[in-house]
């Protein structure tokens, strides 16, 4: 938990990057269009360039730095991004991962269309989006497999 006084005009993105040193949150357009600065605010995707830090007071904020497993290993979604080559330059990756983390927290069986809809507000100039969609579907499959109780698995 972080507690710090901030200027009332400071955006959440600036606070995360400049005051807390959490530079994984990227700034692209600074107008909420590109999605690079997306973080999770109480488990919902928000553009940190459009939200004032004071508006997040008392909220749970998850940045790209907080998506890994507790033991430091990559989350299923991060691992799938690696395997499916869903990141190239990496600039959009933090926003994509936080956006898709929200999607997978609500839906472990998303269709391609649902994944595409979820990331429709995130711009990527490198991948053509299909590897990102493929990675999300792969991660969802793995997360579904983990959520099935072992007694329910028949061999």
N, C-alpha and C positions, 0 to 999 in steps of 0.2 A: 504494500500500500504506500502510495506517495501522497504527501501533503506539502503544499507549497503555495505561497502567495503569488498571484499572477496579476498582471495588468488586465483590466477589464476588456481591453481590445485584443488580447492575445488569442489566436486561434488554438484549438486543441492540437492541431498538427505542429504548430510552432512550439507549443509547450512540450509535446512529446519529444520532438527532435532537439530543440535548443536547451530546454531546461532539464529534461530528464536524460538526454543523450540516447534516446531510442530512435536511432536514425534509420531503422528498417522501414518506417513509414515514409514513403516517398511523396514528394510534391511535384506535380506535373503542371497542370494548367492553373491551379489556384482558383478555379471557378466551379469546381464540383463536376466537371464534365468527364475527365479522364479516368477517375476511379483509383488512381495510384495511391492516394492518401487514405483509402478506406481502412477503417478499424472497426472493431466490434464494441458497441456501447450497450451494456446490458444484453449481450448476445445478439444484437441487431447491427447490421451494417450501416455505417454513417461515413460521410465524407468529413475527414478531420479538418479540411481547409475551410469548410463552411460553418463549423461549429466553434463557438467560443469555448475556451477552456473552462470558464466559470459555469457554463451550461452543463458541463460534465461533472460538476461537483457532486460527490456522493455516489457516483456511478461506477460500475465495473467496466474497465476498458481493457480490451485485449488487442494487442498489436501483433505484428508478425513475430516478434520476439517471444510471445507467449503461446504460440501455437504448437510448439514441440511437446512431446510427452514429458511427464514429470522427471523421468530419468535422463532427459536430454536427447533422446532419440527422436527422429523425425516422426511426425504424425503420419497416419495412413495417407492423407491427402498430399502432404509434402513428399513422401516417398513415391507416390504414384506420379507426381509431377516430374520427379527425377527420372523415373523409369520410362515415362511416355514422352520425354523431351518436351515437356510443356512449358519450359522456360528457356529463353535464349539470352537476350540481353539482361533479363531479370528486372527491368524497371517496373513493369506492371505486376510482377509476381506477388508482392505483399498484398496489394489490393485484391487480386484474384483469389489468393488463398483465404483471406478473411471473408470475402464475399461468399466463397464456396463452402467455407466452414459453417457459415450460417445456414446455407442451403442443406448441407448434410446433417446438421443438427435437427432439422425439421423433416427431412425426407431422405431415407436411406435407399430409396428406389427411384431416383430421378430419371426421367427420360432425357434423351438428347435435347429435345425442345425445352425442357425445364431448365437444364443446365445453361443452354444458350440464352434463355430469358434472364436467368439469374445474373449472368455476366454481361448482359447487354449494355450496362452502364460503365463497363471497364474496357478501356482501349488497349489493344496490344498491336504493336507494329511488326512483330517478328514471327509469331507462330502460325498465324492463320486461324487461330482459335481451336481447330480440331484436336490437336494434342491436349489442350486444356480440357476439352469436353471428354476425351478418352480417359484422361487421368482421373477426372471426377467420377466417371462411371466405374472405373477400376477401384478407386478408393471406396466408393459406396458398396460395391460387391464385397470387398474385404471387411468393411465395417459390419455389413449384414451377417457375414459368416461368423464374426466374433460375437455378435449379439445372440446367436442361436445357442441355447443351453446345450451342453455336451450330451446330456441324456436324450435330447431330441434328434441327435445325429445318428442315422442308421447306417451301418456299414455292410 
